[in-house]
Amino acid sequence: MDTKVDPQDWLYTISPKRKLIDLNFKEIWRYRDLLFLFVKRDIITVYKQTILGPLWFFIQPLFTSVIFTLIFNNLAAIPTGNGVPPFLFNLAGITSWNYFSTCLTGTSNTFKANQGIFGKVYFPRVITPLSVVFSNLLKFGIQLLVFVLFYIYYVFFTDQVVLARPQLAMVLLPCLVLFMGLFGLGFGMLLSSLTTKYRDLTFLVSFGVQLLMYGSAVMYPLSYFKARVPEYAWLVEYNPMTTIIELFRYMTLGVGQFSWANFIYAGVISVVIFLIGLIIFNKTEKTFIDTV
C-alpha cells in the first residue's frame, strides 16, 4: 500500500524564515484565537490571587500621582503651568508612561518566560509579545478613563482648572497610543533577544525603566528642565518618550506646544525601534532554545 502523502495535501509547511523582516500577518491571523487566549491569560492571571485584584489598575497611577505631587510639586516647587492642577499634570504623565513601561517590561522576558511552550509547540512566536501589548491596551484604557474622571471633577467641582483644556490635536491620540505600543514592543523584543545570551540584563530592565522614567519628563515639564539644566537638556529632549508624553499632555491638557516635527519624530523612532526589535527577535527565535 502506498503511504506517500502529496505535498499539495499538507495544511502547513514549517520552514526557516528567509526574510529579514517577516511579520507574517496571514499566519498571525490564522492563530488569532491563540492570541486572544494569551491576552485573556495576561489580563486574568496577573491579579488572580491578589486581595484587591483589578483595583490595582486604579491604585497604582493614583498613588504614584499623589507621591509625585507631594514631592516634586509641593516640596521641590516644580511648576506645572498656570491653571493646571499638579495632580492632573502628573496623572497625565503617568497614564501615558505606564502603557509604554508595561509593554516594555512585559515583552522583555518573552523567551525566558515562555521557553517551556516554545520548546514543545509551534506557533508564531511574535504572538506572545503582541498579546502583552494588546492586554496592556485594556489597562491603558482603564487608566485613561480614571484620568478623564478626575479631569471632570477638577473642571466641575473645583476652581483649580483655568487653562487646562483638551486640544483639537486629540484626534491624533490613537496614533500616539500606537507609537507607545510600537516603541515598547520593539524595545522589549530587543531586550528579550539579548537576555537569552546575557542573563544579567534581566536584572537591569526594571532598574533601567525607573531611570528612563526620570529622563522622560513624566513628573516635570520639559521647558522647566531646559531652563534649569540647559547643558543636559538634550538628553531628555531627544528621548522619544519625552516627546510622546509632552504631546499627550498637550492633547489632553493644553500644556506645552504641539509641532508636527515632534509628532513625526516620535512616530519614526517608534517604527524604527520596532523594526530593529523584530529583526533581532526573528533571528533569535531560531536558536534561542539552545541558549536559554
C-alpha positions in Angstrom: 0.0 0.0 0.0 1.3 3.4 -1.0 1.7 5.6 2.1 3.1 8.7 0.4 1.4 12.0 1.0 1.0 14.5 -1.7 2.7 17.8 -0.6 -0.4 19.6 -2.0 -2.5 18.0 0.7 -0.4 19.5 3.5 -2.1 22.2 5.5 1.0 23.9 6.8 4.7 23.9 6.0 7.1 24.8 8.7 10.4 26.1 7.2 13.2 28.6 8.3 12.5 32.3 7.8 14.5 33.7 4.9 13.3 37.2 5.0 15.0 39.8 7.2 11.6 41.2 8.3 8.9 38.6 8.4 5.9 39.6 10.5 3.6 37.2 8.5 0.2 38.7 9.1 -1.6 35.8 7.5 -0.1 33.3 10.0 -0.8 35.6 12.9 -4.4 35.9 11.7 -4.6 32.1 11.5 -3.6 31.9 15.1 -5.8 34.8 16.2 -7.7 32.5 18.7 -4.4 31.8 20.4 -3.6 35.5 20.5 -7.0 36.1 22.2 -6.3 33.3 24.7 -2.9 34.9 25.6 -4.5 38.3 26.0 -7.2 36.8 28.3 -4.5 35.0 30.3 -2.5 38.1 30.8 -5.5 40.1 32.0 -7.0 37.5 34.3 -4.0 35.7 35.8 -1.9 38.7 36.8 -4.2 39.7 39.7 -6.0 36.4 40.1 -4.6 35.6 43.6 -4.4 39.2 44.9 -6.7 40.8 47.5 -7.6 43.9 45.6 -7.5 42.3 42.1 -8.2 44.7 39.2 -8.3 47.6 41.6 -4.6 47.8 41.2 -5.3 49.2 37.7 -6.6 52.3 39.6 -4.4 52.3 42.7 -1.0 52.4 41.0 -1.4 55.6 38.9 -3.4 57.4 41.6 -0.9 56.7 44.4 2.0 57.5 42.1 0.4 60.8 41.1 -0.1 61.7 44.8 3.5 60.9 45.7 4.8 62.9 42.7 2.6 65.8 43.6 3.8 65.9 47.2 7.5 65.5 46.4 8.0 67.3 43.1 5.3 70.0 43.2 4.8 70.7 46.9 8.4 70.2 48.2 10.5 70.8 45.2 8.1 73.5 43.9 8.3 72.4 40.3 5.6 74.4 38.3 3.1 72.6 36.1 1.7 75.7 34.3 -0.9 78.3 35.3 -4.3 76.8 35.8 -3.2 73.2 35.6 -3.5 71.2 38.9 -0.3 69.4 39.7 -2.1 66.1 40.4 -3.8 66.2 37.0 -0.5 67.1 35.3 1.3 64.1 37.0 -1.6 61.7 36.3 -1.4 62.6 32.5 2.3 61.8 32.5 1.9 58.6 34.5 -1.0 57.4 32.3 1.0 57.7 29.1 4.2 56.4 30.7 2.6 53.3 32.2 1.4 51.9 28.9 4.9 52.1 27.4 6.6 50.7 30.5 4.3 47.8 30.9 4.7 46.9 27.3 8.4 47.1 27.6 8.8 45.0 30.8 6.1 42.6 29.7 7.8 41.7 26.5 11.4 41.9 27.7 11.4 38.4 29.1 9.4 36.7 26.3 11.8 33.9 25.6 12.7 33.2 29.2 9.1 33.2 30.4 7.8 31.0 27.6 10.7 28.7 27.0 8.6 25.7 28.0 5.9 26.2 25.5 8.3 27.5 22.8 10.2 24.2 23.0 7.2 22.0 22.6 4.6 23.7 20.3 4.9 25.6 17.1 3.1 28.9 16.6 4.3 32.4 15.5 6.5 33.4 18.4 5.7 37.1 17.9 2.1 36.4 19.1 3.4 36.3 22.7 4.8 39.8 22.8 1.8 41.1 20.7 -0.5 39.7 23.4 1.2 41.7 26.0 0.7 44.9 24.0 -3.0 44.2 23.5 -3.7 43.2 27.1 -1.9 46.4 28.3 -4.1 48.4 26.0 -7.1 47.5 28.1 -5.2 48.6 31.2 -4.3 51.9 29.5 -8.0 52.4 28.6 -9.0 51.9 32.3 -6.3 54.4 33.5 -7.3 56.8 30.7 -10.9 56.7 32.0 -9.6 57.4 35.5 -7.8 60.5 34.1 -10.9 61.7 32.4 -13.0 61.3 35.6 -10.5 63.3 37.6 -10.4 66.0 34.8 -14.2 66.2 35.0 -14.0 66.5 38.8 -11.5 69.3 38.6 -13.5 71.2 36.0 -16.9 71.0 37.6 -16.3 70.7 41.3 -13.2 72.9 41.8 -11.8 76.2 40.6 -8.3 74.9 40.0 -8.6 74.3 36.3 -8.2 77.6 34.5 -6.2 76.9 31.3 -6.3 73.1 31.0 -8.4 72.3 28.0 -8.4 69.4 25.6 -7.0 70.4 22.2 -8.1 69.7 18.7 -4.9 67.6 18.3 -6.6 65.0 20.4 -7.9 63.4 17.2 -4.3 62.1 16.8 -4.4 60.4 20.2 -4.8 56.9 18.7 -1.7 57.4 16.6 0.2 58.4 19.8 -1.0 55.3 21.6 0.2 53.3 18.6 3.6 54.9 18.9 3.8 54.0 22.6 2.9 50.4 21.8 5.4 50.0 18.9 8.2 51.6 20.9 7.6 49.4 24.0 7.1 46.3 21.8 10.2 46.9 19.7 12.4 47.8 22.7 11.0 44.8 24.7 11.7 42.3 21.8 15.2 43.6 21.5 15.8 43.1 25.3 14.2 39.7 25.2 16.5 38.6 22.5 19.6 39.9 24.3 18.7 38.3 27.6 18.8 34.8 26.0 22.6 35.2 25.9 23.2 37.9 28.6 21.2 36.9 31.7 22.4 39.9 33.8 20.3 42.2 31.5 17.2 40.7 33.2 18.2 42.4 36.5 18.9 45.7 34.7 15.5 46.0 33.0 13.4 47.1 36.0 16.2 49.4 37.2 16.7 50.9 33.7 13.0 51.5 33.3 12.9 53.5 36.5 15.9 55.6 35.4 14.3 56.1 32.0 11.1 57.4 33.7 13.1 60.2 35.3 14.6 61.0 31.9 11.2 61.2 30.2 9.7 64.3 31.7 7.0 62.3 33.5 6.9 64.4 36.6 8.1 67.8 35.3 7.6 69.9 32.1 10.3 69.7 29.5 10.5 73.5 29.4 11.4 73.6 33.2 14.2 71.1 32.7 15.6 73.0 29.8 15.6 76.2 31.8 17.2 74.7 34.9 19.8 72.4 33.3 20.3 73.6 29.7 23.6 71.8 29.2 21.9 68.3 29.7 18.5 69.2 28.3 19.2 67.3 25.0 19.3 64.0 26.9 15.7 64.5 27.9 14.6 66.4 24.8 15.6 63.8 22.3 14.1 60.9 24.3 11.2 59.6 22.2 9.1 59.0 25.4 9.6 62.6 26.4 8.1 63.7 23.1 5.2 61.3 23.4 4.4 62.4 27.0 4.6 66.1 26.1 2.3 65.5 23.1 -0.1 63.6 25.3 -0.2 66.4 27.9 -0.8 69.0 25.1 -3.6 67.0 23.6 -5.4 66.4 26.9 -4.5 69.5 29.0 -3.2 72.0 26.5 0.2 72.2 28.4 3.2 72.9 26.3 3.3 73.1 22.5 2.4 70.8 19.6 4.5 70.5 16.5 4.3 68.2 13.6 8.1 67.8 13.7 7.9 66.3 17.2 4.9 64.1 16.2 6.7 62.7 13.1 9.9 62.3 15.1 8.1 60.2 17.7 6.5 58.1 15.0 9.6 57.5 13.0 11.7 56.5 16.1 8.9 54.1 17.3 8.7 52.4 13.9 12.5 52.1 13.6 12.9 50.6 17.1 10.0 48.2 16.4 11.6 47.0 13.1 15.0 46.6 14.8 13.5 44.6 17.6 11.5 42.5 15.1 14.6 41.7 13.1 16.6 40.6 16.1 13.6 38.7 17.6 13.1 36.7 14.4 16.8 35.9 14.3 16.9 34.9 17.9 13.8 32.6 17.8 15.7 30.1 15.5 18.4 29.3 18.1 17.2 30.6 21.5 16.2 27.1 22.7 19.9 26.2 22.7 20.9 29.2 24.8 18.0 29.8 27.3 
